Amino acid sequence: MEYSREELAKALEKAKRDWEETLAKMTPEERAAAERKAQQALAEDEARRKKLLDSVAAIMGKPAPKARPNFCSHCGAPAGTGNFCEYCGERLV
Ligand SMILES: [Zn+2]
């Protein structure tokens, strides 16, 4: 279902009015509690979004680093610092 810009603006305006009416009916304590709750919900939302972004970044941006083998898979010689085995020339990475 699609809403026109006017309908959205109207709905937003109504939500704002409803919220203001609700606030007006509240005692200062209730209002403070509601604001705290809203702040908390926002903070939780932010934390969730950050967590989601972090996991997306982890999947998309940083592929798990390839573990460097300690030994040549071909001849079993200890792997040096190069990309190829110093003994048989097998590719290590
Ligand atoms: Zn080797």
PDB file of the backbone (N, CA, C, O) and the ligand in Angstrom, with CONECT records:
HET     ZN  A 101       1
ATOM      1  N   MET A   1       0.852  -1.197   0.000  1.00  0.00           N
ATOM      2  CA  MET A   1       0.000   0.000   0.000  1.00  0.00           C
ATOM      3  C   MET A   1       0.887   1.247   0.000  1.00  0.00           C
ATOM      4  O   MET A   1       1.856   1.343   0.754  1.00  0.00           O
ATOM      5  N   GLU A   2       0.535   2.181  -0.853  1.00  0.00           N
ATOM      6  CA  GLU A   2       1.356   3.390  -0.932  1.00  0.00           C
ATOM      7  C   GLU A   2       0.627   4.599  -0.386  1.00  0.00           C
ATOM      8  O   GLU A   2      -0.579   4.762  -0.572  1.00  0.00           O
ATOM      9  N   TYR A   3       1.380   5.432   0.285  1.00  0.00           N
ATOM     10  CA  TYR A   3       0.809   6.646   0.829  1.00  0.00           C
ATOM     11  C   TYR A   3       1.388   7.843   0.095  1.00  0.00           C
ATOM     12  O   TYR A   3       2.560   7.872  -0.277  1.00  0.00           O
ATOM     13  N   SER A   4       0.532   8.819  -0.095  1.00  0.00           N
ATOM     14  CA  SER A   4       1.043  10.049  -0.703  1.00  0.00           C
ATOM     15  C   SER A   4       1.784  10.830   0.370  1.00  0.00           C
ATOM     16  O   SER A   4       1.672  10.543   1.562  1.00  0.00           O
ATOM     17  N   ARG A   5       2.534  11.813  -0.072  1.00  0.00           N
ATOM     18  CA  ARG A   5       3.288  12.638   0.852  1.00  0.00           C
ATOM     19  C   ARG A   5       2.357  13.328   1.854  1.00  0.00           C
ATOM     20  O   ARG A   5       2.684  13.469   3.032  1.00  0.00           O
ATOM     21  N   GLU A   6       1.180  13.759   1.354  1.00  0.00           N
ATOM     22  CA  GLU A   6       0.235  14.471   2.225  1.00  0.00           C
ATOM     23  C   GLU A   6      -0.301  13.539   3.304  1.00  0.00           C
ATOM     24  O   GLU A   6      -0.426  13.910   4.471  1.00  0.00           O
ATOM     25  N   GLU A   7      -0.617  12.299   2.869  1.00  0.00           N
ATOM     26  CA  GLU A   7      -1.164  11.342   3.832  1.00  0.00           C
ATOM     27  C   GLU A   7      -0.144  11.018   4.912  1.00  0.00           C
ATOM     28  O   GLU A   7      -0.474  10.899   6.092  1.00  0.00           O
ATOM     29  N   LEU A   8       1.088  10.880   4.485  1.00  0.00           N
ATOM     30  CA  LEU A   8       2.151  10.595   5.440  1.00  0.00           C
ATOM     31  C   LEU A   8       2.321  11.749   6.416  1.00  0.00           C
ATOM     32  O   LEU A   8       2.458  11.548   7.623  1.00  0.00           O
ATOM     33  N   ALA A   9       2.311  12.966   5.870  1.00  0.00           N
ATOM     34  CA  ALA A   9       2.460  14.159   6.705  1.00  0.00           C
ATOM     35  C   ALA A   9       1.306  14.240   7.698  1.00  0.00           C
ATOM     36  O   ALA A   9       1.494  14.584   8.865  1.00  0.00           O
ATOM     37  N   LYS A  10       0.091  13.912   7.205  1.00  0.00           N
ATOM     38  CA  LYS A  10      -1.092  13.950   8.063  1.00  0.00           C
ATOM     39  C   LYS A  10      -0.983  12.912   9.180  1.00  0.00           C
ATOM     40  O   LYS A  10      -1.267  13.194  10.345  1.00  0.00           O
ATOM     41  N   ALA A  11      -0.561  11.699   8.793  1.00  0.00           N
ATOM     42  CA  ALA A  11      -0.431  10.627   9.770  1.00  0.00           C
ATOM     43  C   ALA A  11       0.614  10.993  10.826  1.00  0.00           C
ATOM     44  O   ALA A  11       0.431  10.746  12.018  1.00  0.00           O
ATOM     45  N   LEU A  12       1.713  11.588  10.358  1.00  0.00           N
ATOM     46  CA  LEU A  12       2.774  12.006  11.262  1.00  0.00           C
ATOM     47  C   LEU A  12       2.267  13.078  12.222  1.00  0.00           C
ATOM     48  O   LEU A  12       2.549  13.059  13.420  1.00  0.00           O
ATOM     49  N   GLU A  13       1.507  14.015  11.648  1.00  0.00           N
ATOM     50  CA  GLU A  13       0.951  15.109  12.433  1.00  0.00           C
ATOM     51  C   GLU A  13       0.010  14.561  13.503  1.00  0.00           C
ATOM     52  O   GLU A  13       0.015  15.013  14.648  1.00  0.00           O
ATOM     53  N   LYS A  14      -0.802  13.572  13.103  1.00  0.00           N
ATOM     54  CA  LYS A  14      -1.765  12.969  14.026  1.00  0.00           C
ATOM     55  C   LYS A  14      -1.018  12.236  15.142  1.00  0.00           C
ATOM     56  O   LYS A  14      -1.375  12.345  16.315  1.00  0.00           O
ATOM     57  N   ALA A  15       0.017  11.492  14.764  1.00  0.00           N
ATOM     58  CA  ALA A  15       0.785  10.751  15.761  1.00  0.00           C
ATOM     59  C   ALA A  15       1.401  11.717  16.766  1.00  0.00           C
ATOM     60  O   ALA A  15       1.457  11.447  17.966  1.00  0.00           O
ATOM     61  N   LYS A  16       1.863  12.856  16.238  1.00  0.00           N
ATOM     62  CA  LYS A  16       2.474  13.862  17.100  1.00  0.00           C
ATOM     63  C   LYS A  16       1.433  14.447  18.058  1.00  0.00           C
ATOM     64  O   LYS A  16       1.699  14.636  19.245  1.00  0.00           O
ATOM     65  N   ARG A  17       0.235  14.731  17.513  1.00  0.00           N
ATOM     66  CA  ARG A  17      -0.839  15.278  18.348  1.00  0.00           C
ATOM     67  C   ARG A  17      -1.228  14.285  19.423  1.00  0.00           C
ATOM     68  O   ARG A  17      -1.368  14.640  20.594  1.00  0.00           O
ATOM     69  N   ASP A  18      -1.407  13.000  19.004  1.00  0.00           N
ATOM     70  CA  ASP A  18      -1.778  11.955  19.956  1.00  0.00           C
ATOM     71  C   ASP A  18      -0.752  11.870  21.072  1.00  0.00           C
ATOM     72  O   ASP A  18      -1.090  11.761  22.250  1.00  0.00           O
ATOM     73  N   TRP A  19       0.522  11.923  20.666  1.00  0.00           N
ATOM     74  CA  TRP A  19       1.606  11.815  21.638  1.00  0.00           C
ATOM     75  C   TRP A  19       1.581  12.996  22.597  1.00  0.00           C
ATOM     76  O   TRP A  19       1.786  12.835  23.800  1.00  0.00           O
ATOM     77  N   GLU A  20       1.326  14.188  22.055  1.00  0.00           N
ATOM     78  CA  GLU A  20       1.277  15.374  22.902  1.00  0.00           C
ATOM     79  C   GLU A  20       0.100  15.310  23.861  1.00  0.00           C
ATOM     80  O   GLU A  20       0.204  15.722  25.016  1.00  0.00           O
ATOM     81  N   GLU A  21      -1.047  14.779  23.363  1.00  0.00           N
ATOM     82  CA  GLU A  21      -2.215  14.611  24.238  1.00  0.00           C
ATOM     83  C   GLU A  21      -1.891  13.639  25.354  1.00  0.00           C
ATOM     84  O   GLU A  21      -2.216  13.864  26.520  1.00  0.00           O
ATOM     85  N   THR A  22      -1.230  12.532  24.961  1.00  0.00           N
ATOM     86  CA  THR A  22      -0.854  11.531  25.960  1.00  0.00           C
ATOM     87  C   THR A  22       0.071  12.145  27.006  1.00  0.00           C
ATOM     88  O   THR A  22      -0.089  11.936  28.209  1.00  0.00           O
ATOM     89  N   LEU A  23       1.048  12.912  26.509  1.00  0.00           N
ATOM     90  CA  LEU A  23       1.999  13.561  27.419  1.00  0.00           C
ATOM     91  C   LEU A  23       1.283  14.526  28.358  1.00  0.00           C
ATOM     92  O   LEU A  23       1.606  14.613  29.543  1.00  0.00           O
ATOM     93  N   ALA A  24       0.289  15.261  27.804  1.00  0.00           N
ATOM     94  CA  ALA A  24      -0.421  16.257  28.593  1.00  0.00           C
ATOM     95  C   ALA A  24      -1.203  15.603  29.726  1.00  0.00           C
ATOM     96  O   ALA A  24      -1.382  16.192  30.792  1.00  0.00           O
ATOM     97  N   LYS A  25      -1.675  14.356  29.478  1.00  0.00           N
ATOM     98  CA  LYS A  25      -2.470  13.646  30.496  1.00  0.00           C
ATOM     99  C   LYS A  25      -1.587  13.043  31.575  1.00  0.00           C
ATOM    100  O   LYS A  25      -2.065  12.708  32.658  1.00  0.00           O
ATOM    101  N   MET A  26      -0.298  12.903  31.282  1.00  0.00           N
ATOM    102  CA  MET A  26       0.604  12.233  32.218  1.00  0.00           C
ATOM    103  C   MET A  26       1.050  13.166  33.336  1.00  0.00           C
ATOM    104  O   MET A  26       1.093  14.387  33.188  1.00  0.00           O
ATOM    105  N   THR A  27       1.372  12.547  34.441  1.00  0.00           N
ATOM    106  CA  THR A  27       1.991  13.303  35.525  1.00  0.00           C
ATOM    107  C   THR A  27       3.465  13.481  35.149  1.00  0.00           C
ATOM    108  O   THR A  27       3.983  12.740  34.314  1.00  0.00           O
ATOM    109  N   PRO A  28       4.134  14.445  35.753  1.00  0.00           N
ATOM    110  CA  PRO A  28       5.560  14.642  35.417  1.00  0.00           C
ATOM    111  C   PRO A  28       6.374  13.362  35.612  1.00  0.00           C
ATOM    112  O   PRO A  28       7.307  13.089  34.857  1.00  0.00           O
ATOM    113  N   GLU A  29       6.012  12.580  36.631  1.00  0.00           N
ATOM    114  CA  GLU A  29       6.741  11.330  36.883  1.00  0.00           C
ATOM    115  C   GLU A  29       6.535  10.343  35.744  1.00  0.00           C
ATOM    116  O   GLU A  29       7.473   9.709  35.262  1.00  0.00           O
ATOM    117  N   GLU A  30       5.263  10.232  35.325  1.00  0.00           N
ATOM    118  CA  GLU A  30       4.954   9.321  34.215  1.00  0.00           C
ATOM    119  C   GLU A  30       5.658   9.772  32.950  1.00  0.00           C
ATOM    120  O   GLU A  30       6.154   8.962  32.168  1.00  0.00           O
ATOM    121  N   ARG A  31       5.691  11.089  32.767  1.00  0.00           N
ATOM    122  CA  ARG A  31       6.323  11.632  31.584  1.00  0.00           C
ATOM    123  C   ARG A  31       7.828  11.315  31.590  1.00  0.00           C
ATOM    124  O   ARG A  31       8.398  10.908  30.578  1.00  0.00           O
ATOM    125  N   ALA A  32       8.444  11.511  32.747  1.00  0.00           N
ATOM    126  CA  ALA A  32       9.877  11.223  32.862  1.00  0.00           C
ATOM    127  C   ALA A  32      10.137   9.745  32.597  1.00  0.00           C
ATOM    128  O   ALA A  32      11.107   9.381  31.933  1.00  0.00           O
ATOM    129  N   ALA A  33       9.246   8.891  33.131  1.00  0.00           N
ATOM    130  CA  ALA A  33       9.404   7.450  32.940  1.00  0.00           C
ATOM    131  C   ALA A  33       9.257   7.091  31.465  1.00  0.00           C
ATOM    132  O   ALA A  33      10.015   6.281  30.931  1.00  0.00           O
ATOM    133  N   ALA A  34       8.263   7.710  30.812  1.00  0.00           N
ATOM    134  CA  ALA A  34       8.031   7.429  29.394  1.00  0.00           C
ATOM    135  C   ALA A  34       9.224   7.881  28.562  1.00  0.00           C
ATOM    136  O   ALA A  34       9.631   7.202  27.619  1.00  0.00           O
ATOM    137  N   GLU A  35       9.782   9.041  28.924  1.00  0.00           N
ATOM    138  CA  GLU A  35      10.939   9.544  28.189  1.00  0.00           C
ATOM    139  C   GLU A  35      12.147   8.642  28.393  1.00  0.00           C
ATOM    140  O   GLU A  35      12.915   8.377  27.468  1.00  0.00           O
ATOM    141  N   ARG A  36      12.295   8.174  29.642  1.00  0.00           N
ATOM    142  CA  ARG A  36      13.404   7.249  29.919  1.00  0.00           C
ATOM    143  C   ARG A  36      13.262   5.988  29.086  1.00  0.00           C
ATOM    144  O   ARG A  36      14.227   5.474  28.521  1.00  0.00           O
ATOM    145  N   LYS A  37      12.008   5.498  29.026  1.00  0.00           N
ATOM    146  CA  LYS A  37      11.739   4.273  28.287  1.00  0.00           C
ATOM    147  C   LYS A  37      12.038   4.477  26.800  1.00  0.00           C
ATOM    148  O   LYS A  37      12.623   3.615  26.144  1.00  0.00           O
ATOM    149  N   ALA A  38      11.622   5.640  26.287  1.00  0.00           N
ATOM    150  CA  ALA A  38      11.865   5.950  24.878  1.00  0.00           C
ATOM    151  C   ALA A  38      13.367   6.028  24.608  1.00  0.00           C
ATOM    152  O   ALA A  38      13.858   5.520  23.600  1.00  0.00           O
ATOM    153  N   GLN A  39      14.084   6.673  25.525  1.00  0.00           N
ATOM    154  CA  GLN A  39      15.541   6.793  25.380  1.00  0.00           C
ATOM    155  C   GLN A  39      16.194   5.416  25.370  1.00  0.00           C
ATOM    156  O   GLN A  39      17.103   5.130  24.590  1.00  0.00           O
ATOM    157  N   GLN A  40      15.688   4.578  26.270  1.00  0.00           N
ATOM    158  CA  GLN A  40      16.234   3.226  26.388  1.00  0.00           C
ATOM    159  C   GLN A  40      15.967   2.425  25.119  1.00  0.00           C
ATOM    160  O   GLN A  40      16.829   1.693  24.633  1.00  0.00           O
ATOM    161  N   ALA A  41      14.738   2.582  24.589  1.00  0.00           N
ATOM    162  CA  ALA A  41      14.380   1.877  23.356  1.00  0.00           C
ATOM    163  C   ALA A  41      15.277   2.344  22.213  1.00  0.00           C
ATOM    164  O   ALA A  41      15.727   1.542  21.394  1.00  0.00           O
ATOM    165  N   LEU A  42      15.532   3.661  22.168  1.00  0.00           N
ATOM    166  CA  LEU A  42      16.404   4.217  21.134  1.00  0.00           C
ATOM    167  C   LEU A  42      17.810   3.655  21.265  1.00  0.00           C
ATOM    168  O   LEU A  42      18.443   3.288  20.275  1.00  0.00           O
ATOM    169  N   ALA A  43      18.289   3.595  22.502  1.00  0.00           N
ATOM    170  CA  ALA A  43      19.642   3.099  22.747  1.00  0.00           C
ATOM    171  C   ALA A  43      19.749   1.634  22.350  1.00  0.00           C
ATOM    172  O   ALA A  43      20.745   1.208  21.764  1.00  0.00           O
ATOM    173  N   GLU A  44      18.708   0.866  22.676  1.00  0.00           N
ATOM    174  CA  GLU A  44      18.714  -0.554  22.323  1.00  0.00           C
ATOM    175  C   GLU A  44      18.686  -0.729  20.815  1.00  0.00           C
ATOM    176  O   GLU A  44      19.356  -1.597  20.256  1.00  0.00           O
ATOM    177  N   ASP A  45      17.878   0.131  20.162  1.00  0.00           N
ATOM    178  CA  ASP A  45      17.781   0.091  18.713  1.00  0.00           C
ATOM    179  C   ASP A  45      19.146   0.387  18.096  1.00  0.00           C
ATOM    180  O   ASP A  45      19.586  -0.276  17.157  1.00  0.00           O
ATOM    181  N   GLU A  46      19.797   1.405  18.655  1.00  0.00           N
ATOM    182  CA  GLU A  46      21.114   1.817  18.160  1.00  0.00           C
ATOM    183  C   GLU A  46      22.116   0.677  18.329  1.00  0.00           C
ATOM    184  O   GLU A  46      22.917   0.396  17.437  1.00  0.00           O
ATOM    185  N   ALA A  47      22.055   0.028  19.487  1.00  0.00           N
ATOM    186  CA  ALA A  47      22.980  -1.069  19.767  1.00  0.00           C
ATOM    187  C   ALA A  47      22.733  -2.224  18.805  1.00  0.00           C
ATOM    188  O   ALA A  47      23.670  -2.845  18.304  1.00  0.00           O
ATOM    189  N   ARG A  48      21.433  -2.508  18.552  1.00  0.00           N
ATOM    190  CA  ARG A  48      21.087  -3.590  17.628  1.00  0.00           C
ATOM    191  C   ARG A  48      21.597  -3.275  16.233  1.00  0.00           C
ATOM    192  O   ARG A  48      22.150  -4.131  15.543  1.00  0.00           O
ATOM    193  N   ARG A  49      21.392  -1.992  15.825  1.00  0.00           N
ATOM    194  CA  ARG A  49      21.807  -1.602  14.489  1.00  0.00           C
ATOM    195  C   ARG A  49      23.330  -1.692  14.351  1.00  0.00           C
ATOM    196  O   ARG A  49      23.858  -2.122  13.325  1.00  0.00           O
ATOM    197  N   LYS A  50      24.015  -1.275  15.414  1.00  0.00           N
ATOM    198  CA  LYS A  50      25.473  -1.298  15.385  1.00  0.00           C
ATOM    199  C   LYS A  50      25.966  -2.747  15.277  1.00  0.00           C
ATOM    200  O   LYS A  50      26.895  -3.058  14.533  1.00  0.00           O
ATOM    201  N   LYS A  51      25.309  -3.615  16.047  1.00  0.00           N
ATOM    202  CA  LYS A  51      25.683  -5.022  16.040  1.00  0.00           C
ATOM    203  C   LYS A  51      25.473  -5.624  14.647  1.00  0.00           C
ATOM    204  O   LYS A  51      26.304  -6.374  14.135  1.00  0.00           O
ATOM    205  N   LEU A  52      24.328  -5.263  14.055  1.00  0.00           N
ATOM    206  CA  LEU A  52      24.012  -5.763  12.720  1.00  0.00           C
ATOM    207  C   LEU A  52      25.044  -5.265  11.710  1.00  0.00           C
ATOM    208  O   LEU A  52      25.542  -6.033  10.887  1.00  0.00           O
ATOM    209  N   LEU A  53      25.359  -3.961  11.784  1.00  0.00           N
ATOM    210  CA  LEU A  53      26.339  -3.379  10.870  1.00  0.00           C
ATOM    211  C   LEU A  53      27.695  -4.044  11.053  1.00  0.00           C
ATOM    212  O   LEU A  53      28.400  -4.324  10.084  1.00  0.00           O
ATOM    213  N   ASP A  54      28.047  -4.290  12.309  1.00  0.00           N
ATOM    214  CA  ASP A  54      29.326  -4.932  12.598  1.00  0.00           C
ATOM    215  C   ASP A  54      29.391  -6.312  11.969  1.00  0.00           C
ATOM    216  O   ASP A  54      30.401  -6.686  11.373  1.00  0.00           O
ATOM    217  N   SER A  55      28.298  -7.074  12.104  1.00  0.00           N
ATOM    218  CA  SER A  55      28.325  -8.428  11.554  1.00  0.00           C
ATOM    219  C   SER A  55      28.325  -8.398  10.030  1.00  0.00           C
ATOM    220  O   SER A  55      28.943  -9.246   9.384  1.00  0.00           O
ATOM    221  N   VAL A  56      27.624  -7.410   9.455  1.00  0.00           N
ATOM    222  CA  VAL A  56      27.641  -7.278   7.996  1.00  0.00           C
ATOM    223  C   VAL A  56      29.054  -6.921   7.534  1.00  0.00           C
ATOM    224  O   VAL A  56      29.560  -7.480   6.561  1.00  0.00           O
ATOM    225  N   ALA A  57      29.682  -5.983   8.246  1.00  0.00           N
ATOM    226  CA  ALA A  57      31.045  -5.573   7.900  1.00  0.00           C
ATOM    227  C   ALA A  57      31.992  -6.763   8.024  1.00  0.00           C
ATOM    228  O   ALA A  57      32.908  -6.946   7.221  1.00  0.00           O
ATOM    229  N   ALA A  58      31.742  -7.558   9.050  1.00  0.00           N
ATOM    230  CA  ALA A  58      32.605  -8.714   9.276  1.00  0.00           C
ATOM    231  C   ALA A  58      32.483  -9.702   8.118  1.00  0.00           C
ATOM    232  O   ALA A  58      33.470 -10.304   7.695  1.00  0.00           O
ATOM    233  N   ILE A  59      31.251  -9.860   7.607  1.00  0.00           N
ATOM    234  CA  ILE A  59      31.022 -10.815   6.526  1.00  0.00           C
ATOM    235  C   ILE A  59      31.482 -10.242   5.188  1.00  0.00           C
ATOM    236  O   ILE A  59      32.166 -10.912   4.414  1.00  0.00           O
ATOM    237  N   MET A  60      31.091  -8.981   4.927  1.00  0.00           N
ATOM    238  CA  MET A  60      31.359  -8.387   3.627  1.00  0.00           C
ATOM    239  C   MET A  60      32.793  -7.873   3.467  1.00  0.00           C
ATOM    240  O   MET A  60      33.476  -8.175   2.489  1.00  0.00           O
ATOM    241  N   GLY A  61      33.225  -7.088   4.457  1.00  0.00           N
ATOM    242  CA  GLY A  61      34.471  -6.362   4.275  1.00  0.00           C
ATOM    243  C   GLY A  61      35.725  -7.121   4.647  1.00  0.00           C
ATOM    244  O   GLY A  61      36.774  -6.955   4.026  1.00  0.00           O
ATOM    245  N   LYS A  62      35.607  -7.956   5.669  1.00  0.00           N
ATOM    246  CA  LYS A  62      36.821  -8.604   6.141  1.00  0.00           C
ATOM    247  C   LYS A  62      36.708 -10.111   6.074  1.00  0.00           C
ATOM    248  O   LYS A  62      36.297 -10.736   7.052  1.00  0.00           O
ATOM    249  N   PRO A  63      37.058 -10.710   4.958  1.00  0.00           N
ATOM    250  CA  PRO A  63      37.019 -12.167   4.895  1.00  0.00           C
ATOM    251  C   PRO A  63      38.002 -12.731   5.916  1.00  0.00           C
ATOM    252  O   PRO A  63      39.073 -12.170   6.145  1.00  0.00           O
ATOM    253  N   ALA A  64      37.627 -13.816   6.504  1.00  0.00           N
ATOM    254  CA  ALA A  64      38.481 -14.415   7.528  1.00  0.00           C
ATOM    255  C   ALA A  64      39.894 -14.595   6.982  1.00  0.00           C
ATOM    256  O   ALA A  64      40.074 -15.164   5.905  1.00  0.00           O
ATOM    257  N   PRO A  65      40.889 -14.120   7.709  1.00  0.00           N
ATOM    258  CA  PRO A  65      42.248 -14.236   7.206  1.00  0.00           C
ATOM    259  C   PRO A  65      42.640 -15.702   7.073  1.00  0.00           C
ATOM    260  O   PRO A  65      42.346 -16.525   7.940  1.00  0.00           O
ATOM    261  N   LYS A  66      43.307 -16.004   5.970  1.00  0.00           N
ATOM    262  CA  LYS A  66      43.716 -17.386   5.732  1.00  0.00           C
ATOM    263  C   LYS A  66      44.802 -17.753   6.724  1.00  0.00           C
ATOM    264  O   LYS A  66      45.792 -17.038   6.878  1.00  0.00           O
ATOM    265  N   ALA A  67      44.610 -18.845   7.375  1.00  0.00           N
ATOM    266  CA  ALA A  67      45.619 -19.268   8.333  1.00  0.00           C
ATOM    267  C   ALA A  67      46.871 -19.686   7.570  1.00  0.00           C
ATOM    268  O   ALA A  67      46.810 -20.467   6.621  1.00  0.00           O
ATOM    269  N   ARG A  68      47.980 -19.159   7.997  1.00  0.00           N
ATOM    270  CA  ARG A  68      49.230 -19.496   7.321  1.00  0.00           C
ATOM    271  C   ARG A  68      49.698 -20.856   7.824  1.00  0.00           C
ATOM    272  O   ARG A  68      49.821 -21.063   9.032  1.00  0.00           O
ATOM    273  N   PRO A  69      49.956 -21.774   6.914  1.00  0.00           N
ATOM    274  CA  PRO A  69      50.371 -23.108   7.358  1.00  0.00           C
ATOM    275  C   PRO A  69      51.758 -23.057   7.992  1.00  0.00           C
ATOM    276  O   PRO A  69      52.615 -22.274   7.583  1.00  0.00           O
ATOM    277  N   ASN A  70      51.958 -23.890   8.978  1.00  0.00           N
ATOM    278  CA  ASN A  70      53.257 -23.924   9.644  1.00  0.00           C
ATOM    279  C   ASN A  70      54.237 -24.826   8.908  1.00  0.00           C
ATOM    280  O   ASN A  70      55.455 -24.705   9.041  1.00  0.00           O
ATOM    281  N   PHE A  71      53.653 -25.743   8.119  1.00  0.00           N
ATOM    282  CA  PHE A  71      54.510 -26.682   7.403  1.00  0.00           C
ATOM    283  C   PHE A  71      54.066 -26.778   5.954  1.00  0.00           C
ATOM    284  O   PHE A  71      52.894 -26.571   5.642  1.00  0.00           O
ATOM    285  N   CYS A  72      54.980 -27.085   5.092  1.00  0.00           N
ATOM    286  CA  CYS A  72      54.652 -27.279   3.686  1.00  0.00           C
ATOM    287  C   CYS A  72      53.740 -28.498   3.559  1.00  0.00           C
ATOM    288  O   CYS A  72      54.017 -29.558   4.119  1.00  0.00           O
ATOM    289  N   SER A  73      52.647 -28.326   2.815  1.00  0.00           N
ATOM    290  CA  SER A  73      51.712 -29.438   2.677  1.00  0.00           C
ATOM    291  C   SER A  73      52.252 -30.499   1.728  1.00  0.00           C
ATOM    292  O   SER A  73      51.745 -31.620   1.686  1.00  0.00           O
ATOM    293  N   HIS A  74      53.287 -30.141   0.966  1.00  0.00           N
ATOM    294  CA  HIS A  74      53.833 -31.064  -0.032  1.00  0.00           C
ATOM    295  C   HIS A  74      54.959 -31.924   0.536  1.00  0.00           C
ATOM    296  O   HIS A  74      54.946 -33.149   0.417  1.00  0.00           O
ATOM    297  N   CYS A  75      55.949 -31.248   1.167  1.00  0.00           N
ATOM    298  CA  CYS A  75      57.095 -32.012   1.652  1.00  0.00           C
ATOM    299  C   CYS A  75      57.181 -32.043   3.168  1.00  0.00           C
ATOM    300  O   CYS A  75      57.973 -32.803   3.725  1.00  0.00           O
ATOM    301  N   GLY A  76      56.388 -31.242   3.835  1.00  0.00           N
ATOM    302  CA  GLY A  76      56.383 -31.269   5.292  1.00  0.00           C
ATOM    303  C   GLY A  76      57.468 -30.432   5.941  1.00  0.00           C
ATOM    304  O   GLY A  76      57.621 -30.451   7.162  1.00  0.00           O
ATOM    305  N   ALA A  77      58.215 -29.704   5.146  1.00  0.00           N
ATOM    306  CA  ALA A  77      59.267 -28.859   5.716  1.00  0.00           C
ATOM    307  C   ALA A  77      58.638 -27.676   6.430  1.00  0.00           C
ATOM    308  O   ALA A  77      57.551 -27.229   6.064  1.00  0.00           O
ATOM    309  N   PRO A  78      59.330 -27.161   7.464  1.00  0.00           N
ATOM    310  CA  PRO A  78      58.784 -25.979   8.150  1.00  0.00           C
ATOM    311  C   PRO A  78      58.636 -24.828   7.169  1.00  0.00           C
ATOM    312  O   PRO A  78      59.545 -24.546   6.388  1.00  0.00           O
ATOM    313  N   ALA A  79      57.487 -24.165   7.211  1.00  0.00           N
ATOM    314  CA  ALA A  79      57.249 -23.064   6.288  1.00  0.00           C
ATOM    315  C   ALA A  79      58.033 -21.849   6.731  1.00  0.00           C
ATOM    316  O   ALA A  79      57.996 -21.483   7.906  1.00  0.00           O
ATOM    317  N   GLY A  80      58.732 -21.225   5.824  1.00  0.00           N
ATOM    318  CA  GLY A  80      59.475 -20.009   6.140  1.00  0.00           C
ATOM    319  C   GLY A  80      58.556 -18.809   6.094  1.00  0.00           C
ATOM    320  O   GLY A  80      57.358 -18.925   6.349  1.00  0.00           O
ATOM    321  N   THR A  81      59.111 -17.667   5.771  1.00  0.00           N
ATOM    322  CA  THR A  81      58.295 -16.451   5.732  1.00  0.00           C
ATOM    323  C   THR A  81      57.801 -16.152   4.324  1.00  0.00           C
ATOM    324  O   THR A  81      56.950 -15.282   4.137  1.00  0.00           O
ATOM    325  N   GLY A  82      58.325 -16.864   3.332  1.00  0.00           N
ATOM    326  CA  GLY A  82      57.923 -16.605   1.947  1.00  0.00           C
ATOM    327  C   GLY A  82      56.602 -17.266   1.603  1.00  0.00           C
ATOM    328  O   GLY A  82      56.003 -17.958   2.426  1.00  0.00           O
ATOM    329  N   ASN A  83      56.157 -17.043   0.372  1.00  0.00           N
ATOM    330  CA  ASN A  83      54.896 -17.631  -0.077  1.00  0.00           C
ATOM    331  C   ASN A  83      55.088 -19.053  -0.609  1.00  0.00           C
ATOM    332  O   ASN A  83      54.121 -19.778  -0.845  1.00  0.00           O
ATOM    333  N   PHE A  84      56.348 -19.435  -0.792  1.00  0.00           N
ATOM    334  CA  PHE A  84      56.609 -20.770  -1.329  1.00  0.00           C
ATOM    335  C   PHE A  84      57.557 -21.527  -0.409  1.00  0.00           C
ATOM    336  O   PHE A  84      58.364 -20.935   0.309  1.00  0.00           O
ATOM    337  N   CYS A  85      57.442 -22.835  -0.447  1.00  0.00           N
ATOM    338  CA  CYS A  85      58.302 -23.680   0.372  1.00  0.00           C
ATOM    339  C   CYS A  85      59.762 -23.483  -0.053  1.00  0.00           C
ATOM    340  O   CYS A  85      60.081 -23.473  -1.242  1.00  0.00           O
ATOM    341  N   GLU A  86      60.636 -23.328   0.941  1.00  0.00           N
ATOM    342  CA  GLU A  86      62.056 -23.112   0.641  1.00  0.00           C
ATOM    343  C   GLU A  86      62.722 -24.390   0.140  1.00  0.00           C
ATOM    344  O   GLU A  86      63.803 -24.351  -0.447  1.00  0.00           O
ATOM    345  N   TYR A  87      62.056 -25.534   0.383  1.00  0.00           N
ATOM    346  CA  TYR A  87      62.670 -26.810   0.041  1.00  0.00           C
ATOM    347  C   TYR A  87      62.176 -27.372  -1.280  1.00  0.00           C
ATOM    348  O   TYR A  87      62.968 -27.801  -2.119  1.00  0.00           O
ATOM    349  N   CYS A  88      60.840 -27.365  -1.461  1.00  0.00           N
ATOM    350  CA  CYS A  88      60.340 -27.974  -2.691  1.00  0.00           C
ATOM    351  C   CYS A  88      59.649 -26.964  -3.612  1.00  0.00           C
ATOM    352  O   CYS A  88      59.290 -27.296  -4.742  1.00  0.00           O
ATOM    353  N   GLY A  89      59.469 -25.756  -3.139  1.00  0.00           N
ATOM    354  CA  GLY A  89      58.871 -24.737  -4.013  1.00  0.00           C
ATOM    355  C   GLY A  89      57.353 -24.753  -4.038  1.00  0.00           C
ATOM    356  O   GLY A  89      56.737 -23.999  -4.792  1.00  0.00           O
ATOM    357  N   GLU A  90      56.743 -25.601  -3.222  1.00  0.00           N
ATOM    358  CA  GLU A  90      55.279 -25.678  -3.174  1.00  0.00           C
ATOM    359  C   GLU A  90      54.724 -24.342  -2.670  1.00  0.00           C
ATOM    360  O   GLU A  90      55.278 -23.709  -1.771  1.00  0.00           O
ATOM    361  N   ARG A  91      53.597 -23.939  -3.290  1.00  0.00           N
ATOM    362  CA  ARG A  91      52.972 -22.698  -2.853  1.00  0.00           C
ATOM    363  C   ARG A  91      52.387 -22.907  -1.447  1.00  0.00           C
ATOM    364  O   ARG A  91      51.685 -23.887  -1.198  1.00  0.00           O
ATOM    365  N   LEU A  92      52.686 -21.974  -0.536  1.00  0.00           N
ATOM    366  CA  LEU A  92      52.214 -22.126   0.853  1.00  0.00           C
ATOM    367  C   LEU A  92      50.928 -21.358   1.133  1.00  0.00           C
ATOM    368  O   LEU A  92      50.099 -21.810   1.923  1.00  0.00           O
ATOM    369  N   VAL A  93      50.752 -20.200   0.492  1.00  0.00           N
ATOM    370  CA  VAL A  93      49.571 -19.383   0.774  1.00  0.00           C
ATOM    371  C   VAL A  93      48.612 -19.388  -0.402  1.00  0.00           C
ATOM    372  O   VAL A  93      47.560 -18.752  -0.344  1.00  0.00           O
TER     373      VAL A  93
HETATM  374 ZN    ZN A 101      57.838 -28.212   0.507  1.00  0.00          ZN2+
END
